[in-house]
Amino acid sequence: MKKTVVLIALSFAALIGLSGCKEKGDEFIGTWIRVDNKFDNSKEDSLVVRRDDGLFHIDRKHWGLMRKYETERVQARAESDNVLSIINSNPLFGTMTITLQNGSLITSKGAEYKRTQ
């Protein structure tokens, strides 16, 4: 009987401990606006990051070459709490990453994004 009570108590403690854990990459989730747009600051460039089934889905909305807003969609995996690796990036450009540094997202191409309020 004593073993059963101890086992139940340990199971309950483990369940409580696991329910409060954050997953890798949680800080990336949200909407981000590019702050270093060198081409035209009046044209908004943004990232919307969400998670579904362990994958991050990133929608980049930007002013495209055809002079209209385009949406580029990619998926990423969390390598750590502050690095996402893009899964389906163009192989010609190599591996793409997004790093969380001092409250900003920095892409491997050097673009900087700040979280919106």
C-alpha positions in Angstrom: 0.0 0.0 0.0 2.8 2.4 0.9 4.5 1.7 -2.4 1.3 2.5 -4.3 0.9 5.8 -2.6 4.5 6.8 -3.2 4.1 5.7 -6.9 1.0 7.8 -7.3 2.6 10.8 -5.6 5.7 10.6 -7.9 3.5 10.2 -11.0 1.5 13.2 -10.0 4.6 15.3 -9.3 6.1 14.3 -12.7 2.8 15.3 -14.4 2.8 18.7 -12.8 6.4 19.2 -13.7 6.0 18.4 -17.3 2.8 20.5 -17.8 4.8 23.7 -16.9 7.7 23.0 -19.3 8.1 25.3 -22.3 9.1 23.7 -25.6 12.2 24.5 -27.6 11.6 27.6 -29.7 8.5 29.0 -27.9 10.0 32.5 -28.0 9.8 32.6 -31.8 6.0 32.3 -31.9 4.3 35.6 -32.9 4.4 38.4 -35.4 7.7 40.1 -36.3 8.3 43.3 -38.4 11.6 43.9 -40.3 13.5 46.9 -38.9 16.4 47.1 -41.3 14.6 47.2 -44.6 17.3 48.8 -46.9 15.1 49.0 -49.9 12.0 50.9 -48.9 10.9 51.3 -45.3 7.4 52.2 -46.4 6.9 48.6 -47.7 6.3 46.4 -44.7 8.2 43.1 -44.4 6.9 40.7 -41.7 7.2 37.2 -40.3 4.3 35.3 -38.7 5.6 32.3 -36.8 3.4 29.6 -35.4 3.8 26.0 -34.2 1.8 22.9 -35.2 2.7 19.3 -34.5 6.3 20.1 -33.5 7.1 22.1 -36.7 7.3 25.9 -37.0 5.3 27.4 -39.9 6.7 30.8 -41.0 4.8 33.1 -43.3 6.9 36.0 -44.7 4.9 38.8 -46.2 7.0 41.2 -48.3 7.0 43.5 -51.2 8.0 41.3 -54.1 9.7 41.8 -57.5 6.4 42.1 -59.3 5.6 45.3 -57.2 3.0 43.6 -55.1 2.9 41.9 -51.7 3.9 38.2 -51.7 3.7 35.5 -49.1 6.5 33.1 -48.8 5.8 30.0 -46.6 8.5 27.8 -45.1 8.7 25.3 -42.3 11.4 25.1 -39.6 12.6 23.0 -36.7 13.9 24.3 -33.4 17.6 23.4 -33.0 17.7 25.1 -29.6 15.8 27.7 -27.6 17.2 30.4 -29.9 17.8 28.8 -33.3 15.3 27.7 -36.0 16.5 25.8 -39.1 14.5 26.2 -42.2 13.5 22.8 -43.6 12.3 23.6 -47.1 14.7 26.4 -48.1 16.0 26.7 -51.6 19.0 24.3 -51.9 20.8 26.9 -54.0 21.1 29.2 -51.0 22.2 26.5 -48.5 20.9 26.0 -45.0 18.9 28.9 -43.7 18.5 29.7 -40.0 16.7 32.3 -37.8 18.4 33.2 -34.5 16.8 34.9 -31.5 19.3 37.6 -30.2 18.5 40.3 -27.7 14.7 40.2 -28.5 15.3 40.3 -32.3 15.1 37.7 -34.9 18.2 37.6 -37.2 18.1 35.6 -40.4 21.2 33.9 -41.8 21.0 36.6 -44.6 21.3 39.3 -41.9 17.7 40.7 -41.9 16.5 41.8 -38.5 12.9 41.6 -37.2 11.4 43.0 -34.0 8.2 41.5 -32.3 5.1 43.6 -32.8 3.1 44.7 -29.7 
